[in-house]
């Protein structure tokens, strides 16, 4: 049996040199924010070389294209641009830790 992990989204992507770290988040069953919505909490991290990350992004873009073509998802004019896929992309010099995934 293989282990599977569910994530509600990506909280943060950090690039340090040639390594990319992707923090997976899910909504907490117990923690709530000030509006009584479930809080996004860190679940697991994917760490990969930058070239593997670039290949993964290319594969995901192709998958998204297929979903759009099939009508499973639709693009909207004010959607995030490529490189701003809804999460925060952070380099060593930046220190923000916010994610629009859970706003």
N, C-alpha and C positions, 0 to 999 in steps of 0.2 A: 504494500500500500504506500502511496506517496502522500507526503504532507501537502496540504493546500492552505493558503492564507487568503482571507478576504480583506480587502481594503476599500474604504469609501472614497479614497482619493490620495493624492500626493500632497504632503504638507510642505515639503521643502526639497529643493535640489541644490546641492552644494558641490561646486567644482573646486578642487584643490590640486593644482598641478595637472597631472594626467589621470586623476582619479575623480569619478563622479559618485556622489552619495545621494540616494533617493530615499527620503523618509516616507513610509507608508502610514497613513492615518485611518482610523475608523472612529465612528461615533460611540461614545461611552454609554454603557447601560446604566451607570450610576452617577456620573458627573454631569452637572447642568451649568449653563451660563446664566447671566443676569436676566435673560428673557425666557428662562426655563427650557431652552433647547439643549439637546445633548451636546456635550463638548467633544471636539475632535481631539483624540489622544494618539500619541505615537504608538505604533504596533511593531514595526520591523523596518530594517534598513537594507536596501540593495546597494552594494558597492561594486562598481565595475570600471574598467579602463575607459577613457574617453572615446576610443574608437568603437568599442562595443556599445556604448551609449548612443553614438551616432547611428550605428546600424539598427539599434532598437527603435530609435525615433523614426527612421525610414520605414521600418516594418509597421510601426503603429500608424504612420500616416497612410500607408497602403491599406491597412485594415479599416481605418476611418473612411477612406475613399469608398471602399466596398460597402460600408454601412450606410453612407450617404446615398450611394447609387441604389441600394436596396430599399431606401426609404425608412430605415430603422432609426436614423437620426437626421436632423436637418441643420444646415448652416444658417446662421443669422448674421446680418450685416455688422453688428457690433460685437461679434465673437472675438475672443483673444486671438492675436496674430501668432504665427509660427514662432516659437521661442518663448511664448508667454502662454503656455498651455493651461493656465488656471492656477498653477502653483507658483511659488516664489523661486526664482533662480538666483542663487547667491554665490558669490565668489569669496575668497578669503578676506578681501578688503571691505566687504559689506557686513552689516551686523543685524539687519532686519530679520525678524522671525515671524512674519505674518503670512497668512495664506488666504487668498480670496475664495478658496474652495469651500470654506465653511462660514462665509459671511451671510 
